[in-house]
Every structure is written in structure tokens, then in C-alpha cells.
Amino acid sequence: MSVVRRNGLGLVAWLAGIVFFLPIAWMALTSLHSEQDAATNPPSFTAELTLDGYREFFGVGGGASPWPALINSTVASVTSTLFVLVLALPAAYALSIRPVKKWTDVLFFFLSTKMLPVVAGLLPVYLFARNTHTLDNIWLLVVLYTSMNLPIAVWMMQSFLSEVPVAIIEAAKVDGARLPTILARVVAPIALPGIAATALICFIFSWNELLFARVLTGVVAGTAPVFLTGFITSQGLFLAKVCAASLVVSLPVLAAGFAAQDKLVQGLSLGAVK
């Protein structure tokens, strides 16, 4: 590859990165403006900066505190992701390293569950929650998020575990290791990048989920996305406050992605080159 072409591709990559970063930068800048300045059209870049939007979001002026919603989102996302990993690892092992009969049909079945529109299952789930008295319960969301993310997690981890050398597993069996030991001490360390990528994606899906959380929760188990919808009132849309809230709610996902970016790249690239 010539130097000119390499530099051109680098420039295109930088431009694409800037384009994708601009909405986040715009949201951060708007969150630092007053409501009057944030509502101007065209927007003012020289407007005075203020932290009023963040103060209102955290309830400094007497509004609702976001901490219960943030804690609920953390509990639902982290717990469901851990459950998904515990269930997906042995399932992916059975479909890759020790494949069952017609394992491709099994994978297609897992993938087909994601083809059902979420709204189509909303009424049955709501009726089940009402009859079992689990409405406005954070553990109902944990079960739902686990079941929603499990198919895609099995699908992803199957491709990751297929790259694990079978000879290592056979050597562990010769040494007397049982399946739980093999999964925990042999397979998991080798497939750690793929497991990290799967965990991050499941965490993001759970953290961003709104429809089920909006319908099935109320005061006690409301999550961060549900809390954000409360800013849209009959009095209008408070743009600066919404941008401040959106930025704060997005920080856990951005932080998790930044912390696991090396594992994410390694995991998503497993199996790409044969």
C-alpha cells in the first residue's frame, strides 16, 4: 500500500470518527448552557456555560433524585449480564467444542428468537407479571434481560469458543479435570476477549432497554431510561437538562466500552481470519 493511499485512508478514518463524535460533543456543549441559550435557533457557541442542567438532574433544586433509577439500571444490567455469561458459556461449549447433533439448527433457533418484535411479547409478559404480582420489581427485569440477551450471547460465544484448541481440553481431561474445571480454568481464560465482548454488548443492551422497563416498572424499579422520559412534560422539553441527563446516563456505557476496548477488539476479531 502506497504512502498516499495509507494517508488517505487515515484521513477518511479521522473524518468518520469526528462525524460520529460530533453529536456527543454537541450534547455535552448543550448540557452546559442555560435553557434559554440551549433553545436558541441557531444555537449560540459563545453562550455562558453553566452547570444548572446537572444540578437540576441530580435534584439539587428539590427535584426527583436520579440515584434510585441509576442503581436499578446497574443492578438489572450487571446481574443479568452475569447470568447470561454463566448460562451462555456451557451452551456455547456444547455447540462448538463438543457440538450436539444439528447444532446449526440450534443456533438458528437461538437467532430466530431475536426476530420477534419486542412489542409483540409485551402484553403476555405484562399479564404474567400482573398475575404473579411482580410488576415494579427489579428482578423481573433481570429475568427478562437475561432471556433477551441469552440467544445473542450464545451465538457470539459459539464463534469465540470454536477457536479454542481442542488439544488443550483433551489434555485437561487426561489430567482428570471435570467439565466445570475445564470451563473455568481452561476455556474461559483462552476465550476471555470474546467473553468480554459478549458481556459488554449484553450490558449495553440491558442498560439501554426502555420498552419493558417503561411498561413493567413504576416508582420502585424504574430504570435510568425510564427516568429520562420523565423530562418530557406538558410544560415542554427542557433541552439543557435532558442533554445533561443523557450524558450522565451514557457515562457507564462509555466507561465500560473504554475500559474493555482492547478486549472488545480482540473478541470481535476472533474467527475473522482463518
Buried (B, 14 or more C-beta within 10 A) or exposed (E): EEEEEEEEEEEEEEEEEEEEEEEEEEBBBBBBBBBEBBBEEEBEEEBEEBEBBBBBBBEEEEBEEBEBBBEBBBBBBBBBBBBBBEBBBBBBBBBBBEBEEEBEEBBEEBEEEEEEEEEEBBEEBBEEBEEEEBBBBBEBBBBBBBBBBBBBBBBBBBBBBBBBEEEEBEEBBEEEBEBEBBBEEBBBEBBBBBBBBBBBBBBBBBBBBBEBBBBBBEEEBBBBBBBBEEBEEEEEEBBBBBBBBBBBBBEBBEEBBEEBEEBBEBBBEBBEEE
